[in-house]
Amino acid sequence: MEKLYVIKIGGNIVDDPTVLTACLKAFAALEGHAILVHGGGKLATQLANQLGVKQQLIEGRRVTDAETLKIVTMVYGGLINKSIVAQLQAEGVPALGITGADANLIKAHKRVHPTVDYGFVGDIDEVNENAFIDLLQKGTKLVMAPLTHDGKGQILNTNADTIAQSIATALSKHYDVHLIYGFEKEGVLLNVQDPASVLGKMNFEKYQQLKSQNIIVEGMLPKLDNAFKALEQGVHSVIIGKGEKLNELIQGTAGTTIQI
C-alpha cells in the first residue's frame, strides 16, 4: 500500500507566520501523498468583531449563524487556504486548495442538538473516496479548509479535527494512512503548564484515567476521541504534537503516539 499522510494544523499555528512557515516547509518535504487540513485561527473572529457580527462559542465550538458563515467561508476557504497554497507553491509543491464542497469531497448535515442551535455547523455523513484518490494520484498535495456541504447547496462550518479523522479513516482502505495532529503543545501533557510532562505514548485505558482525573480537558478531548476512532477504523498511526516539529512527528521522535 502507498503511504498517505493526513496532517491537521490548528488555528494557533495558522496565526503564527513563523511557526506556519516551519510547518509548511516540513509538509513540502514529505515524499508521496499528503493532505493538509487547516483550522481557522483568530482571523475570522477578528473580522467578525470589525464587522460587528457577535460571536458565540459553546464548549469551544463556534456557533455559526448566517453572517458568521459568510465570514468563515471567506476567511477559511479564501484567505487562509489560498495563503497556505501560495506558500507551498513557493516551496515547489503543486498544492491544490479545496473545501469539502469542491468535487463533492465531503458531504455533511446541519448539526442536530437537543438543546443548542449551532447554526450552520456540519456533522460529516460521507467522504468521497474516489474523488480524493483521483486528486492524489495526479501527484497533487491537497490543502483542505474546514468547510463541507449538504448536497443541497448549503455550505457548513465543520470541525477540522473531525475532517482530518474522517478523511484518514475513509482512505485507510486504499492507503497506509498516518494521521498527525499538529498544534501549539508538545503533545498530551500531564501538566498543561510543563512542556516536559509530555506523554510519549498513550492508550485508551490511560486516556480514560486522565480524563476522569480532569488532567485531559476541553480542546484535547475531541482531538483524542477522533484519534482513537481513527485507529479503531483502520488508520495505521496517530501522533499528536507541536506543529513546528512536524519532521520529528513524522519520524515518531516527538509528540504523543496514540495506541488502542
Residue frames relative to the residue before (quaternion, step in Angstrom):
aa qw qx qy qz dx dy dz
M 1.0000 0.0000 0.0000 0.0000 0.00 0.00 0.00
E 0.4514 -0.6637 0.5228 0.2870 3.56 -1.05 0.76
K 0.4626 -0.6831 0.4957 0.2714 3.56 -1.12 0.70
L 0.0472 -0.7717 0.6339 0.0205 3.56 -1.13 0.77
Y 0.1854 -0.7568 0.6177 0.1069 3.55 -0.92 0.97
V 0.0775 -0.7380 0.6683 0.0515 3.54 -0.99 0.94
I 0.0247 -0.8317 0.5511 -0.0626 3.55 -0.39 1.28
K 0.1282 -0.7867 0.6012 0.0575 3.56 -0.78 1.03
I 0.0842 -0.7791 0.6187 0.0556 3.57 -0.91 0.92
G 0.4357 -0.7455 0.4594 0.2082 3.52 -0.91 1.01
G 0.7273 -0.4590 0.3158 0.4008 3.50 -1.36 0.25
N 0.6289 0.5469 -0.3438 0.4327 3.59 1.04 -0.70
I 0.6203 0.5097 -0.3366 0.4920 3.59 1.15 -0.57
V 0.6382 0.5327 -0.3161 0.4572 3.57 0.96 -0.90
D 0.6808 0.5169 -0.2813 0.4362 3.60 1.04 -0.81
D 0.7298 0.4011 -0.2162 0.5097 3.61 1.19 -0.49
P 0.3599 -0.7842 0.4571 0.2158 3.63 -0.17 1.24
T 0.6510 0.5220 -0.3259 0.4445 3.62 0.98 -0.80
V 0.6772 0.4775 -0.2824 0.4833 3.55 0.90 -0.95
L 0.6410 0.5328 -0.3245 0.4471 3.58 0.95 -0.86
T 0.6451 0.5267 -0.3173 0.4535 3.59 0.95 -0.89
A 0.6502 0.5114 -0.3114 0.4677 3.60 0.95 -0.90
C 0.6588 0.5177 -0.2967 0.4583 3.55 0.98 -0.90
L 0.6889 0.4854 -0.2819 0.4587 3.58 0.91 -0.93
K 0.5968 0.5468 -0.3609 0.4633 3.61 1.11 -0.61
A 0.6568 0.4952 -0.3037 0.4808 3.58 1.00 -0.84
F 0.6387 0.5210 -0.3176 0.4689 3.59 1.01 -0.82
A 0.6522 0.5318 -0.3031 0.4472 3.57 0.98 -0.91
A 0.6857 0.5053 -0.2749 0.4460 3.58 1.09 -0.76
L 0.4804 0.6768 -0.4332 0.3513 3.59 1.26 -0.23
E 0.2859 -0.7358 0.5858 0.1835 3.54 -0.97 0.85
G 0.7668 0.3436 -0.2569 0.4774 3.55 -1.04 0.76
H 0.7770 -0.3775 0.2642 0.4288 3.52 -1.33 -0.35
A 0.0949 0.7998 -0.5864 0.0860 3.57 -1.01 0.81
I 0.1003 -0.7553 0.6460 0.0468 3.54 -1.18 0.78
L 0.1615 -0.7716 0.6108 0.0740 3.57 -0.88 1.00
V 0.1025 -0.7707 0.6276 0.0400 3.57 -0.78 1.07
H 0.1063 -0.8306 0.5449 0.0425 3.59 -0.63 1.06
G 0.4468 -0.6576 0.5417 0.2730 3.52 -1.27 0.59
G 0.6557 -0.5808 0.3571 0.3245 3.53 -1.32 -0.07
G 0.3089 -0.7619 0.5182 0.2355 3.58 1.07 -0.59
K 0.6990 -0.4968 0.3435 0.3829 3.53 -1.35 -0.14
L 0.4710 0.7306 -0.4175 0.2649 3.55 1.26 -0.36
A 0.6432 0.5214 -0.3260 0.4563 3.60 0.97 -0.82
T 0.6496 0.5075 -0.3143 0.4708 3.59 0.99 -0.83
Q 0.6458 0.5228 -0.3175 0.4569 3.58 0.96 -0.87
L 0.6753 0.4863 -0.2933 0.4706 3.56 0.91 -0.92
A 0.6249 0.5365 -0.3358 0.4571 3.59 1.01 -0.80
N 0.6500 0.5134 -0.3139 0.4642 3.59 0.97 -0.84
Q 0.6505 0.5203 -0.3092 0.4588 3.57 1.00 -0.87
L 0.7232 0.4196 -0.2302 0.4978 3.57 1.08 -0.77
G 0.4873 -0.6925 0.4140 0.3340 3.58 1.29 -0.02
V 0.4510 0.6576 -0.4686 0.3801 3.58 1.17 0.61
K 0.3504 -0.7744 0.4913 0.1902 3.56 -0.36 1.26
Q 0.2290 -0.7864 0.5647 0.1011 3.57 -0.93 0.96
Q 0.0902 -0.7878 0.6087 0.0286 3.54 -1.06 0.82
L 0.0990 -0.7787 0.6184 0.0386 3.57 -0.90 0.99
I 0.0615 -0.7667 0.6384 0.0278 3.56 -1.00 0.87
E 0.8231 -0.1069 -0.0006 0.5578 3.57 -0.55 1.29
G 0.7338 -0.4510 0.2243 0.4559 3.55 0.92 0.97
R 0.6280 0.5194 -0.3381 0.4708 3.59 1.27 -0.03
R 0.4222 -0.7221 0.4975 0.2296 3.55 -0.89 1.01
V 0.3286 -0.6896 0.6105 0.2091 3.55 -0.92 0.97
T 0.1614 -0.8337 0.5273 0.0283 3.56 -0.62 1.18
D 0.0841 -0.7852 0.6131 0.0229 3.57 -0.15 1.28
A 0.7602 -0.4086 0.2432 0.4427 3.58 -1.29 0.13
E 0.6803 0.4790 -0.2977 0.4681 3.61 0.95 -0.83
T 0.6403 0.5140 -0.3200 0.4726 3.58 1.03 -0.78
L 0.6105 0.5583 -0.3497 0.4396 3.58 1.05 -0.73
K 0.6168 0.5349 -0.3433 0.4643 3.60 1.02 -0.78
I 0.6779 0.5061 -0.2881 0.4486 3.56 0.93 -0.96
V 0.7048 0.4573 -0.2908 0.4577 3.61 0.78 -0.96
T 0.6055 0.5419 -0.3598 0.4585 3.59 1.10 -0.61
M 0.6700 0.4911 -0.2942 0.4726 3.59 0.94 -0.88
V 0.7318 0.4409 -0.2431 0.4593 3.57 0.85 -0.99
Y 0.7252 0.4285 -0.2584 0.4730 3.60 0.75 -1.02
G 0.7670 0.3850 -0.1945 0.4751 3.55 0.71 -1.13
G 0.7226 0.4162 -0.2277 0.5027 3.56 1.23 -0.49
L 0.8343 0.2863 -0.1606 0.4429 3.54 -0.21 -1.33
I 0.7182 0.4339 -0.2770 0.4681 3.62 0.67 -1.04
N 0.6787 0.5091 -0.3016 0.4350 3.58 0.79 -1.02
K 0.7329 0.4287 -0.2546 0.4629 3.58 0.77 -0.98
S 0.5839 0.5533 -0.3743 0.4612 3.61 1.16 -0.47
I 0.6453 0.5036 -0.3096 0.4839 3.58 1.01 -0.83
V 0.6441 0.5234 -0.3172 0.4589 3.57 0.93 -0.90
A 0.6585 0.5152 -0.3095 0.4528 3.58 0.92 -0.91
Q 0.6504 0.5075 -0.3173 0.4676 3.59 1.00 -0.81
L 0.6552 0.5028 -0.3142 0.4682 3.58 1.02 -0.75
Q 0.5945 0.5406 -0.3704 0.4660 3.61 1.06 -0.64
A 0.6419 0.5319 -0.3183 0.4513 3.58 1.04 -0.82
E 0.6718 0.4569 -0.2829 0.5097 3.59 1.25 -0.46
G 0.5795 -0.6224 0.3595 0.3841 3.58 1.28 0.16
V 0.5162 0.6413 -0.4087 0.3940 3.57 1.27 0.37
P 0.3332 -0.7355 0.5465 0.2223 3.63 -0.79 0.93
A 0.0426 0.8483 -0.5220 0.0780 3.55 0.46 1.26
L 0.1637 -0.7634 0.6188 0.0872 3.54 -1.20 0.66
G 0.2693 -0.7719 0.5589 0.1384 3.58 -0.73 1.09
I 0.0236 0.8204 -0.5641 0.0902 3.56 -0.74 1.09
T 0.2035 -0.6920 0.6601 0.2097 3.51 -1.46 0.08
G 0.6808 -0.4754 0.3535 0.4308 3.55 -1.27 0.03
A 0.6008 0.5663 -0.3573 0.4368 3.59 1.23 -0.38
D 0.6092 0.5688 -0.3529 0.4253 3.60 1.13 -0.60
A 0.8479 0.0279 -0.0658 0.5253 3.57 -0.96 0.98
N 0.5196 -0.6586 0.4028 0.3661 3.59 1.22 0.54
L 0.1831 0.8532 -0.4748 0.1144 3.58 1.12 0.74
I 0.8116 0.0047 0.0219 0.5837 3.60 0.88 -0.90
K 0.1370 -0.7863 0.6007 0.0464 3.53 -0.71 1.17
A 0.0376 -0.8009 0.5968 -0.0298 3.55 -1.00 0.89
H 0.2978 -0.7141 0.5858 0.2415 3.55 -1.32 -0.02
K 0.6047 -0.5515 0.4317 0.3793 3.55 -1.23 0.51
R 0.5237 -0.6813 0.4173 0.2956 3.54 -0.76 1.10
V 0.1760 -0.7529 0.6274 0.0925 3.53 -1.02 0.92
H 0.0412 0.7952 -0.5999 0.0783 3.57 -0.71 1.11
P 0.5416 -0.6682 0.3925 0.3257 3.63 -0.87 0.86
T 0.8251 0.2241 -0.1005 0.5088 3.61 1.02 -0.67
V 0.7604 0.3480 -0.1795 0.5182 3.61 1.16 -0.50
D 0.2354 -0.7277 0.6238 0.1606 3.57 -1.02 0.84
Y 0.1943 -0.8130 0.5424 0.0839 3.58 -0.33 1.27
G 0.4810 -0.6685 0.4449 0.3520 3.59 1.24 -0.06
F 0.7939 -0.2940 0.2320 0.4790 3.55 -1.05 -0.82
V 0.2840 0.7213 -0.5556 0.3006 3.52 0.65 1.25
G 0.2506 -0.8180 0.5068 0.1061 3.56 -0.79 1.02
D 0.1658 -0.7208 0.6611 0.1257 3.52 -1.24 0.66
I 0.4780 -0.7477 0.3953 0.2370 3.54 -0.67 1.20
D 0.2185 -0.7697 0.5917 0.0986 3.54 -1.06 0.94
E 0.8383 0.0031 0.1126 0.5335 3.55 0.81 -1.02
V 0.1608 -0.7448 0.6414 0.0899 3.56 -1.05 0.90
N 0.3530 -0.7506 0.5273 0.1844 3.57 -0.75 1.10
E 0.2502 -0.8269 0.4868 0.1288 3.56 0.18 1.34
N 0.6760 0.5191 -0.3048 0.4251 3.58 0.85 -0.95
A 0.6430 0.5151 -0.3264 0.4633 3.57 1.02 -0.78
F 0.6346 0.5113 -0.3256 0.4795 3.60 1.00 -0.78
I 0.6591 0.5165 -0.3139 0.4475 3.58 0.88 -0.94
D 0.6300 0.5415 -0.3316 0.4472 3.59 0.94 -0.88
L 0.6804 0.4827 -0.2883 0.4700 3.59 0.92 -0.92
L 0.6790 0.4992 -0.2958 0.4498 3.59 0.90 -0.93
Q 0.6767 0.5099 -0.3043 0.4353 3.58 0.94 -0.84
K 0.5898 0.5493 -0.3666 0.4647 3.58 1.27 -0.21
G 0.5453 -0.6377 0.3870 0.3823 3.58 1.28 -0.03
T 0.4739 0.6768 -0.4270 0.3674 3.56 1.29 0.30
K 0.2612 -0.7008 0.6329 0.2001 3.56 -1.10 0.72
L 0.2871 -0.8031 0.5090 0.1163 3.56 -0.77 1.09
V 0.1433 -0.7576 0.6328 0.0709 3.56 -1.13 0.79
M 0.1211 -0.8492 0.5140 -0.0052 3.55 -0.28 1.35
A 0.2708 -0.7360 0.6015 0.1523 3.57 -0.84 1.06
P 0.5266 -0.6807 0.4136 0.2972 3.62 -1.05 0.70
L 0.4440 0.6396 -0.4882 0.3942 3.55 0.64 1.22
T 0.0822 -0.7730 0.6272 0.0471 3.58 -1.09 0.74
H 0.2842 -0.7393 0.5654 0.2302 3.60 -1.25 -0.30
D 0.4657 -0.7158 0.4589 0.2453 3.56 -1.22 0.48
G 0.5622 -0.6204 0.3840 0.3893 3.60 1.26 0.10
K 0.7082 0.3994 -0.2490 0.5262 3.58 1.31 -0.08
G 0.7064 -0.4852 0.2544 0.4482 3.55 1.24 0.47
Q 0.6287 0.5511 -0.3323 0.4366 3.57 1.28 0.01
I 0.3106 -0.7163 0.5963 0.1868 3.57 -0.89 1.00
L 0.1165 -0.7943 0.5946 0.0436 3.57 -1.09 0.76
N 0.4101 -0.6756 0.5646 0.2380 3.55 -1.07 0.87
T 0.0026 0.8397 -0.5374 0.0786 3.60 -0.55 1.16
N 0.5841 -0.6288 0.4002 0.3214 3.55 -0.95 0.97
A 0.4521 -0.7279 0.4515 0.2487 3.59 -0.71 1.12
D 0.5990 0.5525 -0.3641 0.4510 3.63 1.05 -0.67
T 0.6804 0.4888 -0.2792 0.4692 3.55 0.95 -0.93
I 0.6101 0.5377 -0.3495 0.4654 3.59 1.04 -0.74
A 0.6603 0.5117 -0.3117 0.4528 3.59 0.87 -0.95
Q 0.6719 0.4919 -0.2961 0.4679 3.58 0.90 -0.93
S 0.6660 0.5146 -0.3081 0.4435 3.60 0.94 -0.87
I 0.6413 0.5033 -0.3175 0.4843 3.59 1.02 -0.80
A 0.6582 0.5220 -0.3063 0.4477 3.57 0.88 -0.99
T 0.6724 0.5036 -0.2892 0.4590 3.56 0.91 -0.96
A 0.6791 0.5046 -0.2969 0.4428 3.58 0.84 -0.99
L 0.7496 0.4106 -0.2194 0.4705 3.58 0.94 -0.87
S 0.4806 0.6866 -0.4331 0.3316 3.61 1.26 -0.09
K 0.5756 0.5681 -0.3781 0.4506 3.60 1.26 -0.24
H 0.7575 0.3865 -0.1727 0.4970 3.57 1.22 -0.55
Y 0.7867 0.1958 -0.0855 0.5791 3.58 1.20 -0.52
D 0.4776 -0.5768 0.5657 0.3453 3.52 -1.40 0.22
V 0.0878 -0.8756 0.4750 -0.0028 3.56 0.14 1.35
H 0.0923 -0.7618 0.6406 0.0255 3.53 -1.00 0.99
L 0.1589 -0.8059 0.5692 0.0357 3.55 -0.59 1.24
I 0.0265 -0.8005 0.5982 -0.0269 3.57 -0.79 1.07
Y 0.1637 -0.7584 0.6250 0.0857 3.55 -0.91 1.01
G 0.0775 -0.8032 0.5906 0.0111 3.58 -0.50 1.21
F 0.1306 0.7818 -0.5999 0.1089 3.57 -0.78 1.04
E 0.7580 -0.4456 0.2439 0.4091 3.60 -1.21 -0.19
K 0.6645 0.4954 -0.3016 0.4713 3.63 1.24 -0.31
E 0.6392 -0.5512 0.3891 0.3691 3.56 -1.32 0.38
G 0.7230 -0.2794 0.2250 0.5904 3.56 1.25 -0.49
V 0.7095 -0.3314 0.3064 0.5412 3.57 -1.06 -0.73
L 0.1612 -0.8261 0.5387 0.0372 3.57 -0.55 1.22
L 0.4188 -0.6791 0.5419 0.2642 3.56 -1.07 0.77
N 0.7488 0.1299 -0.0927 0.6433 3.56 1.29 -0.51
V 0.4029 -0.7662 0.4462 0.2271 3.56 -0.35 1.25
Q 0.6631 0.5018 -0.2966 0.4696 3.60 1.23 -0.48
D 0.7345 0.4062 -0.2069 0.5026 3.60 1.25 -0.35
P 0.3215 -0.7815 0.5021 0.1839 3.62 -0.26 1.23
A 0.6319 0.5531 -0.3289 0.4320 3.59 1.17 -0.57
S 0.6184 0.5742 -0.3454 0.4106 3.62 1.24 -0.24
V 0.3131 0.7844 -0.4844 0.2282 3.57 1.26 0.37
L 0.3664 -0.7028 0.5689 0.2197 3.56 -1.05 0.84
G 0.4069 -0.7247 0.4991 0.2452 3.61 -0.76 0.99
K 0.7905 0.0368 0.0106 0.6113 3.56 1.06 -0.83
M 0.0080 0.7977 -0.6031 0.0000 3.55 -1.13 0.60
N 0.1850 -0.7706 0.6009 0.1040 3.55 -0.92 0.98
F 0.7291 -0.4530 0.2834 0.4276 3.57 -1.31 0.18
E 0.6179 0.5503 -0.3470 0.4415 3.60 1.03 -0.77
K 0.6604 0.4948 -0.2979 0.4799 3.60 0.96 -0.88
Y 0.6166 0.5511 -0.3338 0.4524 3.57 1.03 -0.79
Q 0.6649 0.5026 -0.3022 0.4626 3.59 0.88 -0.95
Q 0.6419 0.5319 -0.3111 0.4564 3.55 1.02 -0.87
L 0.7051 0.4631 -0.2668 0.4660 3.61 0.83 -1.01
K 0.6190 0.5344 -0.3384 0.4655 3.57 1.13 -0.65
S 0.6715 0.4985 -0.2986 0.4598 3.59 0.95 -0.86
Q 0.6863 0.4530 -0.2713 0.5002 3.59 1.22 -0.52
N 0.4252 -0.7264 0.4297 0.3270 3.58 1.37 0.07
I 0.3616 0.7050 -0.5160 0.3256 3.58 1.10 0.72
I 0.7270 0.2491 -0.1727 0.6161 3.55 1.15 -0.68
V 0.1055 0.8045 -0.5673 0.1408 3.58 -0.57 1.19
E 0.8486 0.2843 -0.1553 0.4183 3.50 -1.48 -0.04
G 0.8882 -0.0137 0.0049 0.4592 3.57 -0.91 -0.99
M 0.6105 0.5593 -0.3607 0.4292 3.59 1.16 -0.48
L 0.5747 0.6303 -0.3823 0.3554 3.60 1.08 -0.60
P 0.7071 0.4259 -0.3017 0.4771 3.66 0.73 -0.87
K 0.5814 0.5715 -0.3744 0.4419 3.62 1.11 -0.63
L 0.7282 0.4385 -0.2446 0.4665 3.55 0.79 -1.03
D 0.5913 0.5459 -0.3663 0.4672 3.59 1.07 -0.66
N 0.6643 0.4954 -0.2928 0.4770 3.57 0.97 -0.90
A 0.6299 0.5514 -0.3306 0.4359 3.59 1.02 -0.83
F 0.6992 0.4594 -0.2779 0.4721 3.59 0.82 -0.96
K 0.6154 0.5449 -0.3418 0.4555 3.58 1.06 -0.75
A 0.6434 0.5329 -0.3156 0.4500 3.58 0.99 -0.88
L 0.6709 0.5003 -0.2970 0.4599 3.59 0.89 -0.95
E 0.6481 0.5294 -0.3130 0.4493 3.58 0.99 -0.86
Q 0.7598 0.3829 -0.1897 0.4900 3.57 1.13 -0.69
G 0.7764 -0.4485 0.1785 0.4051 3.56 1.09 0.69
V 0.4678 0.6482 -0.4715 0.3725 3.61 1.22 0.03
H 0.5199 -0.6955 0.4091 0.2804 3.57 -0.87 1.02
S 0.8063 -0.1067 0.0982 0.5735 3.60 0.85 -0.93
V 0.1194 -0.7622 0.6319 0.0741 3.55 -1.25 0.58
I 0.0010 0.7842 -0.6195 0.0354 3.56 -0.88 1.04
I 0.1416 -0.7719 0.6167 0.0612 3.56 -1.03 0.87
G 0.3140 0.7663 -0.5179 0.2143 3.60 -0.75 0.95
K 0.7700 -0.3830 0.2775 0.4282 3.51 -1.40 -0.16
G 0.5229 -0.7062 0.3901 0.2752 3.55 -0.70 1.14
E 0.7094 0.4594 -0.2886 0.4499 3.58 0.91 -0.84
K 0.6377 0.4799 -0.3359 0.5002 3.58 1.32 -0.04
L 0.1542 0.8484 -0.4966 0.0992 3.54 1.19 0.58
N 0.6104 0.5561 -0.3558 0.4377 3.62 0.98 -0.76
E 0.6987 0.4609 -0.2664 0.4779 3.55 0.93 -0.96
L 0.6096 0.5378 -0.3524 0.4638 3.60 1.09 -0.67
I 0.6335 0.5316 -0.3217 0.4610 3.57 1.01 -0.83
Q 0.7129 0.4383 -0.2425 0.4908 3.58 1.03 -0.84
G 0.4608 -0.7062 0.4276 0.3258 3.60 1.26 -0.22
T 0.5280 0.6422 -0.4014 0.3843 3.58 1.24 0.41
A 0.7441 0.2566 -0.2033 0.5824 3.61 1.24 0.16
G 0.7325 0.4374 -0.3031 0.4247 3.55 -1.32 0.17
T 0.5308 -0.5958 0.4975 0.3403 3.53 -1.39 -0.26
T 0.2514 -0.7484 0.5968 0.1431 3.56 -0.77 1.06
I 0.2720 -0.7766 0.5532 0.1299 3.56 -0.74 1.13
Q 0.0595 -0.7996 0.5975 -0.0075 3.57 -0.91 1.00
I 0.5003 -0.6353 0.4826 0.3365 3.57 -1.10 0.62
